[in-house]
């Protein structure tokens, strides 16, 4: 079909030559961008310069496609978006009012710095990464994730380079109590499980298809898979179920020899370790393998690591990666803006794998700060970054937002639920499990179902006299002010003129009763706007 | 666009084409009611009685009298000449004409969690990095009506496997206590005040949707509309067991499992497509005989009442009842504990299929003298699930696509459904 259309279009030999020249140029660019040597020795540019280049690349492409980008987000849109994306929390009513009323010219950049310095920053990224590192399967049902969460929170807040965090995760030994980073290997017990996970999370490659057969869409062969898996063959892990029953802390060790293992997949092939798409390292028989792997994986010239990281981080902020799915980066699935991925990956390496630098750069771009209001009739294609898509909150964000608005005290959040998915989970974990959709699902898809809507409408949680309501009633010296504080506390904005009229009418007709105000509060919590990041 | 998005762009377009351009909860409800009235497709339904822990086949439906490890129980004759079962199923014995006993189960997975996953999905846990849908979610996807106010998959069980890549629409609605029904089904304020609240919510939704026109807001709104519909529906009354006379509940045994089976019957009657009822305690490494006796009595009352009620209502031919656990138990009797027990055994075990239009009153497959290996018509997990799908009118060779674009068949290649039943 393509051939036919081109056949009609390309009328003259000259035009054909022009096309071939362009194709040749594109191929050259792609080849150049995928050679690892291209990114060594790149100098670190000042952040503002990288921000400008990112925006210039996107605007150039949008102009070429005749797409008009959305305008700058309103302060209300930006405020809630930045809070949720960087710290996982919504602003309090006071924080919202302070930002919205501020006249400072660079208040957005200031807010970004303030959020990056907040302890919630590390907590939020730890939430995201515990979810990625620990699959929710039955083998992990008694595995504690809190130590890993606390450890990751500290790493992110101290802004330890990502290369070091990943090295710590990949080489961890000891008991969970001694070294919480071992949780990653404890949670991925099978040789195939850990191989798939490392490839997806740190190399942006879905190798799992090559486990049983040569990969249908990429060049990965079954031998590539098992040779890469061989790096994990000396790892011995304790059974987490048995450890939980005995009350001991499970551990991970790297033996000087291949660990004897049961339950190897049928497709298993015993091969010497070989880097993915790379060399076969010279190793002594008793040498620990994981440090060798970690060194290769996190090296500045590793062809996958930096790109996989910036792509995943980009996707976290935009709901879409530069390559999608974020962990399926290969030649036949190129980035939407190849030079943008190269620029960010090279600068991420040049900035020593500094994650706060990466977040600062992404969130200071015009692209990130665009409005989520569509320019035309329909929302724009989210993969082009002409407009910010509306993203559903993650279950953890929703729980924390509810907790903040309703006012859970710490005891409640830490208490075990009366009924819940599994014993051993606290209320927050149980809520997150109950609201979690499929692991591989599109982050822009709204995943909640009927039980979730029932819970948000009818559970005591959203029908209690929430803290935001109490504060608004205490603080508001007029119904107008009370309504402002309610909107600010739940939706991080003040009501529109129309909403103001409608809601004030509603409470006036009911003699400004507490019940009437609690109806308003209930409606705000149950609205789309509350559960979505716009 | 992924196939199983909660509200795909395609569905969104269908709805807008149906004239729903604005957003109104009341408007939605009218449309839902309209669609409900239009197509009433006659489909089969399924009740899975999940025997968690793995029931001992030699002490229930495959007795080996006169052998060394036969155990304590005696076989009794049934309404079908030549078929004998344990003496602790006297009521079920009288209904054997409806029942097929599959004695040749051979599945090879002997760990509880792995076997539970395998027998519910037909795939090994973790295979290909995918979370596979369990049988209830497959049935919900294949046979469920999208406009039906109740979820098409209800699980009255603490341990249930979900929809995996089929997505949240086919997740089970979990009822932990049949006496309490669905959680949060009732508004916490009076009806008129609830309606007032909905009108306020509507105001916010209109404003937000007008500005952002995003599928996520549309999906949020749809879920709320469906949840409100469920709260107000007459079908929701099916969850209320207090509407059943005490004598009926007694007939089901008066146990939590009996209540679960009664609730399953009520849900099937209003049109739910798949109900899973769990009964735990079958992991009898110790004290096997008293425990199996007690559990058998629970099953005997509940299952026989369920068969009778469905039969009486003309629903037995369209409702398949499955009785199964994750595996059987060792032919050998262990003496590790103070009371003898049996351990995990997946190479030879039994399940039951009842109703759904199958040929009842037969035994399929045969084990050796010790109940240790299958000597006739072995049935793999794939054979079993393909059989269940075929009985329910589901093409088990159909291929799904995961959200990541990977094609996966409902039941993997190599399945051989049991023709004798059909």
Interface residues (C-beta under 8 A of the other chain):
Chain A: X135 X137 X138 X139 X141 X190 X192 X193 X196 X200 X206 X208 X209 X211 X212 X325 X328 X372 X373 X374 X377 X378 X379 X389 X390 X391 X392 X419 X437 X438 X439 X440 X441 X442 X444 X445 X446 X447 X448 X449 X450 X451 X452 X453 X454 X455 X457 X458 X459 X460 X463 X496 X498 X499 X502 X503 X506 X515 X519 X520 X522 X523 X524 X526 X527 X528 X529 X531 X532 X534
Chain B: X2 X5 X6 X7 X113 X114 X116 X117 X125 X126 X128 X129 X130 X131 X151 X163 X164 X165 X167 X168 X169 X171 X173 X174 X176 X182 X183 X184 X185 X186 X187 X188 X189 X193 X196 X197 X200 X201 X203 X204 X205 X207 X208 X209 X211 X212 X213 X214 X215 X216 X217 X219 X220 X221 X223 X224 X226 X227 X228 X230 X231 X402 X403 X404 X406
